Amino acid sequence: MRRLVGLVMLVVILLAGIPVSAAAVVVAPLAQDPVAPAPPTADAASLEVQEVLAIATAVAAGGAHTCALTTVGGVLCWGENGAGQLGDSTTVDRWTPVAVTGLASGVQSIAAGANHSCAVTATGGVKCWGDNAFGQLGDGSKTDRRAPVDVVGLTGGVRSVAAGGGAVGEHTCAVTSANGMKCWGDNAYGQLGDSTRTDRLTPVDVSGLASGVRNVAMGELHTCAVTTTGRAVLGRQ
């Protein structure tokens, strides 16, 4: 624009007969158009999560955290970590996936409760970490764990694990290789299925389900199992 104005002034001067040398005409260099900013790229955190999910064979979502099982049998978690539910030996919330301490490989399945997480190893053992206010980690205590701990009595012989719970309480159940069912943690409504309402810090057998269990699912205050003959419901209904 400035260059165009300068050229117009020069034409006017020449038409008026004014010597060019006497006119203070400055033709400015052509101004460059502003460079448009580059389009925003995807958020780095999102890219990392996408990369993890691209190599994930399973994913489990808890109250405010998520865990993924990778193709090499490792476990990665991200999200809220106030009780150590990410298992990275800290209580720092993570926006991107972090490796669970000691579980870089050798895991066959995972589960996530409201504020705790569990994994079944390739050898059939169960490890849990995170909030333990109700004994849902199964290590015989009510101490929160920032890294995986072994569940008492379940260092082998387990096929799958499920984690439940919410604001009121949390509990965990496992299906053994013999298709039996064991549970531990909060039992205020009988959700452990051992015919009591006593919280359990270590696994107990579910009454009537020593065998024949195909699968298990967890709610906040109840538990369900699919058996070879139908279904069983434990806890609040």
N, C-alpha and C positions, 0 to 999 in steps of 0.2 A: 504493500500500500504506500509506504513512504517513497519507494522508488517511482511509483506511478505519479505521485504528487510532484516530485522533482522534475519529471519529464514534462508534465503539463506546464509548470512554471517556466521551463526553458523555452517551450514553444511560444508562450505568451511574450516572453522577452524578445525573442527573435522577430515576432510579428510587429512589436512596438519599435523596432530599430535600435534597441539598446545594445551596445557592445557586450558581448558575452563576458569579456574580461572584467567589465565593470559591475557585473551582477554577482552577487554572493549566492550562487546557486550550488547547492551540495546535493548530489544524487547519492542517497544512502544505499548501501548494499541491501539486496533483497533479504528481508527478514525471514527466517525459517519458521514454518508452522510448528506449533508446539507438538512435541512427540507424545503420542498417546501412550499412556501407561500400559505395560504388558498385562494381559489378562491374568487374574489371580490363579495360582496353581492350587491343586488339592492340598488340604491340610496335611502336614507331615505325620501327625498322629493317625489320621484316617488312613493314610497310605500304609503305615506300619500294621494297622489292624487288618487292612485288606490283604496285605502280604501274608499275615499269620493265617487268616481264614482260608487263603488259597492253598495252604499246606495242611489244613486241619482235617482230621477225620471225624471229630466230634466236638461239640461245644455245649457248655452248661452255663446257665445264667442264674445268679442268686439274687438277693435283695437289691444290691447296687454294685455287684461285681460280676465279671464274666471270666470263664476259663476255657481254654481250648486244648485239645489233645492233638499233637502233631503226628505226621507220618512216621517219625522215628520213635514215637512213644514218649515224647517229652510233654510237659505241661507248662503252659503260659497263662498268666492271669492279668487282669487289669480292672481298674475301677476303684471303688471304696476299699480302704484297707485299715480302718480304725481298730479292728480286732485281729489283724494279721491274716485275714481271709485270702490274701493273694499269695501267701506262703513264701515271700521273698526275704524273710527274716527281718522285716521292718513293719512299721505301721504307717508308712507314707502312701497316700493315695497315688495311683498311677494312671496317667492319661493314655499310656501306651503299654503294650504287653511286656511283662517281665517274667523271667524264668522262675519256676518254683524251686526252692532250694532242694537239692538232692533228687530231683525228678526230671533230669535231662533226657532220660530214656527209660524203657522198661515198664511203661504204664499201658494198660489195655482199656481202661474206661475211667470216666470222671463223673462227679456229681457236685452240685452247688446248692447249699441251703441259703437261708436269709443272710447269715453272716459267717458261714463256715463252708469248707470245701473238703472233698474226699476223693481218693483215687484208689483203684484196684490195680495192683502191679501184675506183671506178666506171670509171677509165681503164685498169684491168688491171694496176696496179702492186702490188707486195707490200711491206708494211711489217711489221716485227717488233719486239718489245721484251721485256725481262726478262732471265733468265739466259742467258749466252752462253759458258759454260765449254767447250762443244764446237764453237763456231762456228755454233750453230743459228739465230742471227739473220741470218746470211748477209751481214753487212756487212764481211767481210774481217778481222774481229778476234775476240778472245775476251773483250771487255769487256762487262760487263753494261750494259744500257741501260734507263733509267728512263722513256724516252719513245720513241715509234716512230722507227725508222730505215729507210731504203730498203734492200732486198735488192739486192746488186750484180747488175746485168744483168737485173733483173726490174722495171723501172720501167713496164712495159707488157706487153701480150700474155699475161696470165695469166687463166685462167678460175676456178681454185679453189686453195686451199691447205689443207694438213693438217699438224698438229703432233703429234709423238709423244714418247715418252721416259718416264723414271722415275728411280729412284735411281741407276741405273748410267750412263745417258747420255740425251741428247735429240737429235732430228733433225727436219727439216722437209722437206716435199716440195710441189711445185706442179704443177698440170696447166696446160699452156699453151693458148692459143686454137687452136693447131694440133693439140691433143690429144696433145702430147708430154709427157714427165715429167722433171722436174729435182728433185734432192734436195741437201741440205747438212746439216752437223753431224756428230754421232757416227757412225762407220762401223766400229766394232770388230768387228762381225759381218757386215759387208757390207750393212748395211741401206740404204745409199744406192744400191746397185745399179750401181755404176760399175766393177765387176770388181776392186775393190781393198778394202783394209781401212784406208785412210787417211782420217782425219777431214778434212772439207772446210769451209773458212770461207766459201766462196761456192758458188753452185749449180753442179752438174755434171749432165750428161745421164745418164739411166738407160740402161744398155746394152739395145738392142733395143726401146726404147719411145720412139722419136722421134715416133711417131704412134699413133693407134688406142686411146688411153687414154680411158676413160669416167669413171672415178672412182678415188680412192685412199683407203686407210685405213692408220693407223699403230698399231703396238704400241710397246713399250719398246725392243725390239731387232730388230724386223723391220717390213717394209712390204708391203702388198698393193695390187694394182691390178686393176681390172676393165677388160678390153679389149673391143674389138668382137668378138673371137674366143674369149674365155675369161678366164683370170686369170693373173697373174704374182705370184710370191712372192719377196721380196728379204730377205736377212738370215738370222738364226738360225731354224731350223725344229725 
